[in-house]
Amino acid sequence: MGQLRVVQWATGNIGTYALREVIAHPELELAGVFVHGAEKVGRDAGDLCGVGATGVVATGDVEQILALGADCVLYMPRYFDAGEVCRILASGANIVTTRGEFHRPAGMDPEVRRQVEAACEQGGTSVHSTGSSPGFITEAVPLVLSSIQRRLDRLAIQEFADLSRRDSPGLLFDVMGFGRPPAAVDEARLTHGRISFGPSLLLIAETLGIRIDTLEASGEVATSPRPVHIAAGTLEPGTVAAQRLTVAGIRDGREVLSFRANWYCTRDLEPAWDLRDTGWHIDLEGDAPLDIALRFPFPLEQMAAISPAYTANRAVNAVPIVCAATPGIRTSVDLPQIVASSLAS
């Protein structure tokens, strides 16, 4: 098989990293770049991601992208557009996306699912949602760990992110609500885990035969008793200094499957929370119990530069597998294990 021709759709934080990896990948050929900002139109793809010139110029013209006849589109926009996705799929291009709409087809809006599946049939294409979280930590890792189990009583996944050195005031203060009074934090945002992580948990539960009666989502915040000086600014006493959201599958009144995200700017909290260093922790109870910590072994100051790799790389690595898949919406259960088909030394 020759090189697969890939389009990078959107060049935000994750998209820019993915674009750079497509350019460097020996088995992929960059066919085009779709951008939303007028200031990016006409710029060389290499210029957009900080590498040498490629000869591929970014465009904001959808028709121009569809006419390229690419094998796959790495679809990474800020907002989901079902009509846009259907046009790409119907044109004959597969999609790998870091958006979360396709982790579990059974939970999709029935009409959107029908339209997407019809587009896949028309184009002979497939679409797959993946990334680091959800994706790698909520699907790929649990499926591998289940291979040494015959009885699984409980699977709990936690994500920890120390944001104290993240110099992004807009993200921390305006979007996430750090530094605000607890009552001012949007409750809907704290419970959005049902939408973000619920499909992954339900997919794993169905695959492993774990009966779940209800899927519950909750969120909470903690404050600091004193001023907290972080890279993004200062958190005043009594304002939000930590947030967590939890999605849990309940059976017979007991949690059997869960994901919890812990985001914090200090460990000096009221009330006190049990926090770990940035990374993931998996607690598995069964006949082969496991306690696993996955840590990010680099300074927090480097988090903004390195962390996109965890999401973007998995999407790039999925391209050959999704291109080879049978048409339709393909989940982590449908596809072979995603591995790096070619690694740089």
TORLUM-607997 format. One record per residue (C-alpha): residue in three letters; x, y, z. Coordinates in Angstrom, 1 decimal, padded with zeros to 4 digits, m for minus. Layout:
residuo | x | y | z
ALA | X | Y | Z
...
END
This chain:
residuo | x | y | z
MET | 000.0 | 000.0 | 000.0
GLY | 001.3 | 003.5 | m000.8
GLN | 001.1 | 006.5 | 001.4
LEU | m002.3 | 007.4 | 002.6
ARG | m003.4 | 011.0 | 001.7
VAL | m004.5 | 012.9 | 004.8
VAL | m006.3 | 016.2 | 005.3
GLN | m005.9 | 018.1 | 008.6
TRP | m009.2 | 019.7 | 009.4
ALA | m008.8 | 022.6 | 011.9
THR | m005.5 | 023.7 | 013.4
GLY | m006.2 | 024.5 | 017.0
ASN | m004.0 | 023.2 | 019.8
ILE | m004.5 | 019.5 | 019.0
GLY | m004.9 | 019.9 | 015.3
THR | m001.6 | 021.8 | 015.0
TYR | 000.3 | 019.0 | 016.7
ALA | m001.5 | 016.4 | 014.5
LEU | m000.6 | 018.4 | 011.4
ARG | 003.1 | 018.3 | 012.4
GLU | 003.0 | 014.6 | 012.9
VAL | 001.3 | 013.9 | 009.6
ILE | 004.0 | 015.9 | 007.8
ALA | 006.7 | 013.9 | 009.5
HIS | 005.0 | 010.5 | 009.1
PRO | 006.7 | 008.3 | 006.4
GLU | 003.5 | 006.4 | 005.6
LEU | 001.2 | 009.5 | 005.3
GLU | 001.1 | 012.3 | 002.8
LEU | m000.4 | 015.6 | 003.6
ALA | m003.1 | 016.3 | 001.0
GLY | m004.6 | 019.5 | 002.4
VAL | m005.4 | 021.7 | 005.4
PHE | m008.8 | 023.2 | 006.2
VAL | m008.8 | 026.2 | 008.5
HIS | m011.5 | 028.4 | 010.0
GLY | m009.6 | 031.7 | 010.6
ALA | m009.1 | 034.0 | 007.6
GLU | m005.6 | 034.8 | 008.9
LYS | m004.6 | 031.2 | 008.2
VAL | m005.9 | 030.9 | 004.7
GLY | m003.2 | 030.8 | 002.1
ARG | m000.4 | 030.0 | 004.6
ASP | 001.8 | 026.9 | 004.1
ALA | 001.0 | 024.0 | 006.3
GLY | 004.5 | 023.9 | 007.6
ASP | 004.3 | 027.5 | 008.6
LEU | 001.1 | 026.8 | 010.6
CYS | 002.8 | 024.1 | 012.7
GLY | 006.4 | 025.4 | 012.9
VAL | 008.2 | 023.1 | 010.4
GLY | 009.6 | 023.7 | 006.9
ALA | 007.6 | 024.5 | 003.9
THR | 005.4 | 021.7 | 002.5
GLY | 003.9 | 023.2 | m000.6
VAL | 000.5 | 022.5 | 000.8
VAL | m001.5 | 025.7 | 001.4
ALA | m004.3 | 026.0 | 003.9
THR | m007.8 | 026.8 | 002.6
GLY | m011.2 | 027.6 | 004.1
ASP | m013.0 | 026.3 | 001.0
VAL | m014.8 | 023.0 | 001.9
GLU | m015.4 | 022.1 | m001.8
GLN | m011.6 | 022.4 | m002.5
ILE | m010.9 | 020.0 | 000.3
LEU | m013.5 | 017.5 | m000.8
ALA | m012.1 | 017.6 | m004.3
LEU | m008.7 | 016.4 | m003.1
GLY | m009.8 | 012.8 | m003.0
ALA | m008.0 | 012.2 | 000.3
ASP | m008.1 | 008.9 | 002.0
CYS | m008.7 | 010.3 | 005.5
VAL | m009.6 | 013.6 | 007.2
LEU | m008.3 | 014.3 | 010.7
TYR | m011.4 | 016.1 | 011.9
MET | m010.6 | 018.4 | 014.9
PRO | m012.9 | 021.5 | 014.9
ARG | m014.1 | 023.2 | 018.1
TYR | m017.7 | 022.5 | 017.2
PHE | m019.4 | 019.4 | 015.7
ASP | m021.2 | 019.8 | 012.4
ALA | m023.1 | 016.7 | 011.3
GLY | m023.7 | 018.0 | 007.8
GLU | m020.1 | 018.7 | 007.4
VAL | m019.1 | 015.2 | 008.6
CYS | m021.6 | 013.6 | 006.3
ARG | m020.3 | 015.5 | 003.3
ILE | m016.7 | 014.4 | 004.0
LEU | m017.7 | 010.7 | 004.5
ALA | m019.9 | 010.7 | 001.4
SER | m017.1 | 012.1 | m000.7
GLY | m015.0 | 009.0 | m000.1
ALA | m012.8 | 010.2 | 002.8
ASN | m012.6 | 008.4 | 006.1
ILE | m012.6 | 010.4 | 009.3
VAL | m010.6 | 010.1 | 012.5
THR | m011.8 | 012.6 | 015.0
THR | m010.8 | 013.7 | 018.5
ARG | m014.4 | 014.9 | 019.0
GLY | m016.5 | 012.6 | 021.1
GLU | m019.7 | 012.1 | 019.1
PHE | m018.8 | 008.6 | 017.8
HIS | m017.5 | 006.7 | 020.9
ARG | m020.8 | 004.7 | 021.2
PRO | m023.2 | 004.8 | 018.2
ALA | m026.1 | 003.4 | 020.3
GLY | m026.1 | 006.6 | 022.3
MET | m026.1 | 009.0 | 019.4
ASP | m029.1 | 011.0 | 018.3
PRO | m031.0 | 008.4 | 016.1
GLU | m031.4 | 010.8 | 013.1
VAL | m027.8 | 012.0 | 013.2
ARG | m026.6 | 008.3 | 013.4
ARG | m028.8 | 007.5 | 010.4
GLN | m027.4 | 010.3 | 008.3
VAL | m023.8 | 009.5 | 009.2
GLU | m024.3 | 005.8 | 008.4
ALA | m025.9 | 006.6 | 005.1
ALA | m023.0 | 008.9 | 004.2
CYS | m020.5 | 006.1 | 005.2
GLU | m022.4 | 003.7 | 002.9
GLN | m022.4 | 006.2 | 000.0
GLY | m018.7 | 006.9 | 000.3
GLY | m017.5 | 003.4 | 001.4
THR | m016.0 | 005.1 | 004.4
SER | m015.8 | 004.9 | 008.2
VAL | m015.5 | 007.3 | 011.1
HIS | m013.9 | 006.8 | 014.5
SER | m013.6 | 009.0 | 017.6
THR | m010.5 | 008.7 | 019.7
GLY | m007.9 | 010.6 | 021.8
SER | m006.3 | 010.3 | 025.2
SER | m009.3 | 011.0 | 027.5
PRO | m011.8 | 009.8 | 026.5
GLY | m010.3 | 007.1 | 024.2
PHE | m006.9 | 005.7 | 025.4
ILE | m007.5 | 005.8 | 029.1
THR | m011.3 | 005.0 | 029.1
GLU | m011.3 | 002.4 | 026.3
ALA | m008.0 | 001.0 | 025.1
VAL | m006.4 | 000.6 | 028.5
PRO | m009.5 | m001.0 | 030.2
LEU | m009.9 | m003.5 | 027.3
VAL | m006.3 | m004.6 | 027.6
LEU | m006.5 | m004.9 | 031.4
SER | m009.7 | m007.0 | 031.1
SER | m007.7 | m009.7 | 029.3
ILE | m006.3 | m011.0 | 032.6
GLN | m009.6 | m010.9 | 034.4
ARG | m012.3 | m013.5 | 034.9
ARG | m014.2 | m011.6 | 037.5
LEU | m014.3 | m007.8 | 037.6
ASP | m016.0 | m006.3 | 040.6
ARG | m015.0 | m002.6 | 040.1
LEU | m013.0 | m000.5 | 037.7
ALA | m012.2 | 003.1 | 038.7
ILE | m010.3 | 005.5 | 036.5
GLN | m009.0 | 008.8 | 037.8
GLU | m007.4 | 011.7 | 035.9
PHE | m005.3 | 014.2 | 037.7
ALA | m004.1 | 017.6 | 036.3
ASP | m002.1 | 020.1 | 038.3
LEU | m002.8 | 023.4 | 036.5
SER | m000.7 | 025.7 | 038.7
ARG | 001.9 | 026.2 | 036.0
ARG | m000.5 | 026.5 | 033.1
ASP | m000.2 | 030.1 | 031.8
SER | m003.6 | 030.2 | 030.3
PRO | m005.8 | 032.8 | 032.1
GLY | m008.5 | 032.6 | 029.5
LEU | m008.8 | 028.8 | 029.9
LEU | m008.6 | 028.7 | 033.7
PHE | m010.5 | 031.8 | 034.7
ASP | m012.9 | 032.4 | 031.9
VAL | m013.7 | 028.9 | 030.7
MET | m013.1 | 026.6 | 033.7
GLY | m014.2 | 029.1 | 036.4
PHE | m011.1 | 029.0 | 038.7
GLY | m010.9 | 032.0 | 040.9
ARG | m014.7 | 032.5 | 041.1
PRO | m016.9 | 032.0 | 044.1
PRO | m018.1 | 028.3 | 044.2
ALA | m021.7 | 029.3 | 043.6
ALA | m020.7 | 031.0 | 040.3
VAL | m019.3 | 027.9 | 038.7
ASP | m021.6 | 026.5 | 036.0
GLU | m023.1 | 023.2 | 037.4
ALA | m023.8 | 022.0 | 033.9
ARG | m020.1 | 022.2 | 033.1
LEU | m019.2 | 020.1 | 036.2
THR | m021.7 | 017.4 | 035.1
HIS | m020.9 | 017.4 | 031.4
GLY | m018.9 | 014.2 | 032.0
ARG | m022.0 | 012.2 | 031.3
ILE | m021.7 | 013.4 | 027.7
SER | m017.9 | 013.4 | 027.5
PHE | m017.1 | 010.2 | 029.2
GLY | m020.4 | 008.4 | 029.6
PRO | m020.3 | 006.8 | 026.1
SER | m016.9 | 005.3 | 026.7
LEU | m017.9 | 003.8 | 030.0
LEU | m021.1 | 002.4 | 028.6
LEU | m019.2 | 000.9 | 025.6
ILE | m016.7 | m000.8 | 028.0
ALA | m019.6 | m002.1 | 030.2
GLU | m021.4 | m003.6 | 027.2
THR | m018.3 | m005.1 | 025.8
LEU | m017.3 | m006.8 | 029.1
GLY | m020.8 | m007.7 | 030.1
ILE | m020.9 | m005.5 | 033.1
ARG | m024.5 | m004.8 | 034.0
ILE | m025.2 | m001.1 | 034.9
ASP | m028.5 | 000.0 | 036.2
THR | m027.9 | 003.8 | 036.0
LEU | m025.2 | 006.1 | 034.8
GLU | m024.7 | 009.0 | 037.2
ALA | m022.8 | 012.3 | 036.8
SER | m021.8 | 014.7 | 039.4
GLY | m019.3 | 017.6 | 040.0
GLU | m017.8 | 019.5 | 043.0
VAL | m015.4 | 022.2 | 043.7
ALA | m013.0 | 023.0 | 046.5
THR | m011.5 | 026.4 | 047.6
SER | m008.2 | 027.5 | 049.1
PRO | m008.0 | 029.1 | 052.6
ARG | m005.3 | 031.5 | 051.4
PRO | m004.2 | 033.3 | 048.2
VAL | m002.8 | 031.0 | 045.6
HIS | m000.3 | 032.4 | 043.1
ILE | m000.3 | 030.4 | 039.8
ALA | 001.2 | 031.0 | 036.4
ALA | m002.2 | 032.3 | 035.1
GLY | m002.7 | 034.8 | 038.0
THR | m003.9 | 034.8 | 041.6
LEU | m006.7 | 032.9 | 043.2
GLU | m008.2 | 034.7 | 046.2
PRO | m009.1 | 032.9 | 049.4
GLY | m012.5 | 031.2 | 049.3
THR | m012.6 | 031.0 | 045.5
VAL | m012.5 | 027.9 | 043.4
ALA | m009.0 | 026.3 | 043.4
ALA | m010.0 | 022.7 | 042.4
GLN | m012.7 | 021.0 | 040.5
ARG | m013.7 | 017.4 | 039.9
LEU | m016.3 | 015.7 | 037.8
THR | m017.4 | 012.1 | 038.2
VAL | m019.3 | 009.7 | 035.9
ALA | m020.2 | 006.4 | 037.5
GLY | m022.0 | 003.3 | 036.5
ILE | m024.2 | 002.0 | 039.3
ARG | m025.4 | m001.6 | 039.9
ASP | m027.5 | m002.6 | 042.9
GLY | m026.7 | 000.8 | 044.5
ARG | m022.9 | 000.2 | 044.2
GLU | m020.4 | 001.9 | 041.9
VAL | m018.9 | m000.7 | 039.5
LEU | m017.4 | 001.5 | 036.8
SER | m016.3 | 005.1 | 037.0
PHE | m014.2 | 007.9 | 035.6
ARG | m013.2 | 010.9 | 037.7
ALA | m011.3 | 014.0 | 036.5
ASN | m009.5 | 016.0 | 039.2
TRP | m008.3 | 019.5 | 038.1
TYR | m006.5 | 021.6 | 040.7
CYS | m004.3 | 024.6 | 041.2
THR | m003.1 | 023.8 | 044.7
ARG | m003.4 | 020.8 | 047.1
ASP | m004.1 | 023.1 | 050.0
LEU | m007.9 | 022.8 | 049.8
GLU | m011.1 | 023.1 | 051.8
PRO | m012.4 | 020.5 | 052.0
ALA | m009.2 | 018.4 | 051.7
TRP | m009.0 | 016.1 | 048.7
ASP | m006.8 | 013.1 | 048.0
LEU | m004.8 | 014.2 | 045.0
ARG | m002.0 | 012.7 | 043.0
ASP | 000.6 | 014.1 | 040.6
THR | m000.6 | 014.9 | 037.0
GLY | m001.4 | 011.6 | 035.2
TRP | m003.9 | 008.8 | 035.5
HIS | m004.7 | 006.2 | 038.2
ILE | m006.6 | 003.0 | 037.6
ASP | m007.9 | 000.8 | 040.5
LEU | m009.2 | m002.6 | 039.4
GLU | m010.9 | m005.0 | 041.8
GLY | m011.5 | m008.6 | 040.8
ASP | m009.9 | m011.9 | 040.8
ALA | m006.7 | m010.3 | 039.3
PRO | m006.7 | m006.9 | 041.2
LEU | m004.5 | m004.1 | 039.9
ASP | m003.4 | m000.6 | 041.1
ILE | m001.8 | 001.3 | 038.3
ALA | m000.4 | 004.8 | 038.2
LEU | 000.5 | 006.5 | 034.9
ARG | 002.5 | 009.7 | 035.5
PHE | 003.7 | 012.4 | 033.1
PRO | 007.5 | 012.5 | 033.7
PHE | 008.2 | 016.1 | 032.8
PRO | 008.0 | 019.5 | 034.5
LEU | 004.6 | 021.1 | 034.7
GLU | 006.0 | 024.1 | 032.8
GLN | 006.2 | 021.8 | 029.7
MET | 002.6 | 020.5 | 030.0
ALA | 001.1 | 022.9 | 027.4
ALA | 003.8 | 021.9 | 024.9
ILE | 003.8 | 018.1 | 025.5
SER | 000.3 | 017.2 | 026.5
PRO | m001.3 | 017.6 | 023.0
ALA | 000.8 | 014.6 | 021.9
TYR | m001.3 | 012.2 | 024.0
THR | m004.4 | 013.1 | 022.1
ALA | m003.1 | 013.9 | 018.6
ASN | m000.7 | 010.9 | 018.3
ARG | m003.4 | 008.4 | 018.9
ALA | m005.6 | 010.0 | 016.2
VAL | m002.7 | 010.0 | 013.7
ASN | m001.8 | 006.4 | 014.6
ALA | m005.5 | 005.4 | 013.9
VAL | m005.5 | 006.6 | 010.3
PRO | m004.3 | 003.4 | 008.6
ILE | m006.6 | 001.3 | 010.7
VAL | m009.7 | 003.4 | 010.1
CYS | m009.0 | 003.5 | 006.4
ALA | m008.8 | m000.3 | 006.3
ALA | m012.0 | m000.7 | 008.3
THR | m015.4 | m001.7 | 006.9
PRO | m017.7 | 001.2 | 006.3
GLY | m019.7 | 002.7 | 009.2
ILE | m019.2 | 004.2 | 012.6
ARG | m016.3 | 002.3 | 014.2
THR | m015.6 | 002.1 | 017.9
SER | m012.6 | 000.9 | 019.9
VAL | m014.3 | m002.5 | 020.1
ASP | m014.8 | m002.8 | 016.3
LEU | m011.2 | m001.9 | 015.3
PRO | m007.9 | m003.7 | 015.8
GLN | m005.7 | m002.4 | 018.6
ILE | m004.3 | 001.0 | 017.5
VAL | m000.5 | 001.0 | 017.4
ALA | 002.2 | 003.2 | 015.9
SER | 002.7 | 001.9 | 012.4
SER | 006.0 | 003.8 | 012.1
LEU | 008.0 | 005.4 | 014.9
ALA | 010.7 | 008.1 | 014.5
SER | 014.0 | 007.1 | 016.1
END
